[in-house]
Structure formats: C-alpha cells, structure tokens
Amino acid sequence: MPEIEEALQHDPELATACADLLLAQRTLEGLRCEPRPAVSARILEYSRTFPAGS
C-alpha cells in the first residue's frame, strides 16, 4: 500500500475524492444497521391501525 499512500500525498484531488468515498461508505454502513427500537415500535403501532384480515 505504499504506492497508494504516496499517490494520496502527491495528488490532493485524489486524496479529496478518497476521503469523500470513505465518508460516504461510513454513512451508508450506518444506515445499513437495524432501525432504532423506537422506530420499530412506531412501525408496529402503525401496523395495528390496519383492518384485521378475515
């Protein structure tokens, strides 16, 4: 990986693009997690308003 580190040190545009990608990856990984318990509770509460099937 020394080649990558060297490229990032000498190319600020590349370094910025990589930083943006890493931030996007972190954000997406955070969104991929299960919903918070409060969100699940609201969804279940809302589902109880649907008419029961016959």
BABALO-350415 format. One record per residue: residue number from 1; residue in one letter; x, y, z of N, C-alpha, C, O in turn. Coordinates in Angstrom, 2 decimals, decimal comma, always signed. Example, Ala and Ser with C-alpha at 12.3 -4.5 7.8 and 13.67 -1.06 7.14 Angstrom:
<nodes>
num; residu; n_X; n_Y; n_Z; ca_X; ca_Y; ca_Z; c_X; c_Y; c_Z; o_X; o_Y; o_Z
1; a; +13,19; -5,69; +7,80; +12,30; -4,50; +7,80; +13,20; -3,30; +7,80; +14,24; -3,32; +8,46
2; s; +12,85; -2,25; +7,08; +13,67; -1,06; +7,14; +12,90; +0,03; +7,87; +13,41; +1,14; +8,04
</nodes>
This chain:
<nodes>
num; residu; n_X; n_Y; n_Z; ca_X; ca_Y; ca_Z; c_X; c_Y; c_Z; o_X; o_Y; o_Z
1; m; +0,79; -1,19; +0,00; +0,00; +0,00; +0,00; +0,85; +1,27; +0,00; +0,29; +2,37; -0,03
2; p; +2,14; +1,17; +0,03; +2,95; +2,39; -0,01; +2,69; +3,22; -1,27; +2,79; +4,44; -1,25
3; e; +2,37; +2,53; -2,38; +2,10; +3,26; -3,62; +0,86; +4,13; -3,49; +0,82; +5,27; -3,97
4; i; -0,14; +3,59; -2,83; -1,39; +4,35; -2,64; -1,14; +5,54; -1,74; -1,58; +6,65; -2,04
5; e; -0,43; +5,32; -0,64; -0,13; +6,43; +0,28; +0,66; +7,51; -0,43; +0,40; +8,70; -0,24
6; e; +1,61; +7,12; -1,24; +2,42; +8,10; -1,97; +1,56; +8,88; -2,96; +1,70; +10,09; -3,09
7; a; +0,68; +8,17; -3,66; -0,21; +8,83; -4,62; -1,11; +9,83; -3,91; -1,34; +10,93; -4,42
8; l; -1,63; +9,46; -2,74; -2,51; +10,36; -1,99; -1,75; +11,59; -1,50; -2,32; +12,69; -1,46
9; q; -0,49; +11,43; -1,14; +0,31; +12,56; -0,67; +0,62; +13,54; -1,79; +0,78; +14,73; -1,54
10; h; +0,70; +13,04; -3,02; +1,12; +13,89; -4,13; -0,05; +14,37; -4,99; +0,14; +15,20; -5,88
11; d; -1,24; +13,86; -4,73; -2,40; +14,24; -5,55; -3,55; +14,65; -4,64; -4,33; +13,80; -4,19
12; p; -3,66; +15,96; -4,36; -4,72; +16,41; -3,43; -6,13; +16,10; -3,94; -7,03; +15,86; -3,14
13; e; -6,32; +16,12; -5,26; -7,65; +15,80; -5,80; -8,02; +14,35; -5,50; -9,15; +14,05; -5,11
14; l; -7,06; +13,47; -5,70; -7,28; +12,06; -5,41; -7,54; +11,85; -3,92; -8,42; +11,07; -3,55
15; a; -6,79; +12,53; -3,09; -6,96; +12,42; -1,64; -8,36; +12,89; -1,23; -9,00; +12,27; -0,39
16; t; -8,82; +13,98; -1,82; -10,16; +14,50; -1,51; -11,23; +13,52; -1,96; -12,19; +13,26; -1,23
17; a; -11,07; +12,98; -3,16; -12,06; +12,02; -3,67; -12,11; +10,78; -2,78; -13,19; +10,27; -2,48
18; c; -10,94; +10,29; -2,36; -10,91; +9,10; -1,49; -11,55; +9,41; -0,13; -12,28; +8,58; +0,41
19; a; -11,29; +10,60; +0,40; -11,89; +10,98; +1,68; -13,40; +11,04; +1,55; -14,12; +10,59; +2,44
20; d; -13,89; +11,60; +0,44; -15,34; +11,66; +0,21; -15,94; +10,26; +0,13; -17,01; +10,01; +0,68
21; l; -15,24; +9,35; -0,55; -15,74; +7,98; -0,65; -15,76; +7,29; +0,71; -16,70; +6,55; +1,02
22; l; -14,74; +7,52; +1,51; -14,71; +6,90; +2,85; -15,83; +7,44; +3,73; -16,44; +6,69; +4,48
23; l; -16,11; +8,74; +3,64; -17,21; +9,32; +4,41; -18,55; +8,77; +3,94; -19,43; +8,48; +4,75
24; a; -18,71; +8,63; +2,63; -19,95; +8,07; +2,10; -20,12; +6,63; +2,56; -21,22; +6,21; +2,91
25; q; -19,03; +5,86; +2,55; -19,09; +4,47; +2,99; -19,50; +4,40; +4,46; -20,33; +3,57; +4,83
26; r; -18,93; +5,26; +5,29; -19,27; +5,28; +6,71; -20,75; +5,60; +6,90; -21,43; +4,99; +7,73
27; t; -21,25; +6,57; +6,13; -22,66; +6,94; +6,23; -23,56; +5,79; +5,81; -24,54; +5,48; +6,50
28; l; -23,22; +5,14; +4,70; -24,03; +4,01; +4,23; -24,00; +2,85; +5,20; -25,02; +2,19; +5,41
29; e; -22,87; +2,58; +5,80; -22,79; +1,50; +6,78; -23,65; +1,81; +7,99; -24,27; +0,92; +8,57
30; g; -23,71; +3,09; +8,38; -24,57; +3,49; +9,49; -26,03; +3,31; +9,17; -26,83; +2,95; +10,04
31; l; -26,40; +3,55; +7,92; -27,80; +3,40; +7,51; -28,20; +1,95; +7,35; -29,38; +1,61; +7,43
32; r; -27,21; +1,09; +7,13; -27,48; -0,32; +6,90; -27,87; -1,04; +8,19; -28,44; -2,13; +8,14
33; c; -27,56; -0,46; +9,32; -27,87; -1,08; +10,61; -29,37; -1,19; +10,82; -30,16; -0,54; +10,14
34; e; -29,74; -2,01; +11,75; -31,15; -2,17; +12,07; -31,72; -0,85; +12,58; -30,99; -0,03; +13,13
35; p; -33,02; -0,65; +12,40; -33,64; +0,58; +12,91; -33,59; +0,63; +14,43; -33,53; -0,40; +15,11
36; r; -33,62; +1,82; +14,94; -33,65; +2,00; +16,40; -34,93; +1,38; +16,95; -35,93; +1,30; +16,23
37; p; -34,91; +0,95; +18,19; -36,12; +0,34; +18,79; -37,34; +1,26; +18,72; -38,46; +0,78; +18,52
38; a; -37,14; +2,57; +18,87; -38,27; +3,50; +18,81; -38,92; +3,48; +17,43; -40,14; +3,58; +17,31
39; v; -38,11; +3,36; +16,39; -38,63; +3,32; +15,03; -39,43; +2,03; +14,83; -40,52; +2,06; +14,26
40; s; -38,89; +0,92; +15,28; -39,61; -0,35; +15,17; -40,93; -0,29; +15,91; -41,95; -0,78; +15,42
41; a; -40,94; +0,31; +17,09; -42,17; +0,43; +17,88; -43,21; +1,27; +17,13; -44,39; +0,93; +17,14
42; r; -42,77; +2,35; +16,50; -43,72; +3,19; +15,74; -44,30; +2,43; +14,56; -45,49; +2,54; +14,27
43; i; -43,46; +1,66; +13,88; -43,95; +0,87; +12,73; -44,98; -0,15; +13,20; -46,02; -0,32; +12,57
44; l; -44,69; -0,84; +14,30; -45,65; -1,82; +14,83; -46,94; -1,14; +15,28; -48,03; -1,67; +15,06
45; e; -46,82; +0,01; +15,90; -48,02; +0,74; +16,34; -48,87; +1,13; +15,14; -50,09; +1,00; +15,17
46; y; -48,22; +1,61; +14,08; -48,94; +1,99; +12,87; -49,60; +0,77; +12,23; -50,73; +0,86; +11,75
47; s; -48,90; -0,36; +12,23; -49,47; -1,55; +11,58; -50,74; -2,03; +12,30; -51,59; -2,68; +11,69
48; r; -50,87; -1,70; +13,56; -52,08; -2,11; +14,31; -53,31; -1,32; +13,86; -54,44; -1,69; +14,20
49; t; -53,11; -0,24; +13,11; -54,26; +0,55; +12,65; -54,88; -0,06; +11,39; -55,94; +0,39; +10,95
50; f; -54,24; -1,07; +10,81; -54,77; -1,70; +9,61; -55,93; -2,63; +10,01; -55,89; -3,24; +11,08
51; p; -56,94; -2,72; +9,15; -58,04; -3,64; +9,48; -57,54; -5,09; +9,49; -56,70; -5,49; +8,69
52; a; -58,08; -5,85; +10,40; -57,70; -7,27; +10,52; -58,27; -8,03; +9,34; -59,39; -7,77; +8,90
53; g; -57,50; -8,98; +8,81; -57,98; -9,80; +7,69; -59,02; -10,81; +8,15; -59,03; -11,24; +9,30
54; s; -59,91; -11,17; +7,20; -60,94; -12,13; +7,60; -60,57; -13,53; +7,19; -61,32; -14,47; +7,44
</nodes>
